[in-house]
Amino acid sequence: MALKTFNVNPEIYALFSSFCRENGISMSRQVEMFMASQVEEEPKARADYLKRLDRLRKGQFIRVNSFAERYGLKK
């Protein structure tokens, strides 16, 4: 496996990192699955990715009226 560097918005990275930690998922694996789902002709990775997304969508959610206020992004 290769180590790669990507430029990502720090706020998005922090939120996604927190999301992955709270849900017990590997951030690296999620990025890898997303990339594979975009380029593979075989739908295996895409099916696995969509299955995980579906599981997450059915999870418990909190109502957020203002995302910026909730996560301290309001300037």
KAJO-V417671 format. One record per helix or strand of 2 or more residues. SS is the DSSP state (a for helix, b for strand). FROM is the first residue (numbers start at 0). TO is the last residue. Records with the same first field share a line. If there is no record, write none. Layout:
SS = FROM-TO  FROM-TO
This chain:
a = 9-22  26-38  43-56  66-69
